[in-house]
Amino acid sequence: MNEDQFLKRKPRKCPKCGFSPVASILYGMPAYDEELERKLEDKSLVLGGCVVGHEDPKWQCTGCGKEFYEWDDLRNPGLILDELK
């Protein structure tokens, strides 16, 4: 993973390609309803699969497919060490 994949908050547009919107990724077994269907259609949400892990990406560009991870100092200690050099 590259450092540019780690963000402190959801971007309005993709830092890689500039496409908007960037979707949040929903993991698990969702209950389909009208609200979920609307979010999937307007691309504010994408499904990430039923297997949930602690190192999964949080957002995905709906244009180029690039995935982004939420910046979390405890989960990404290698990035902290690189910044201290």
Secondary structure, 3 states (H helix, E strand, C coil): CCHHHEECCCCCCCCCCCCCCEEEEEECCCCCCHHHHHHHHCCCEEEEECCCCCCCCCEEECCCCCEEEECCCCCCHHHHHHHHC
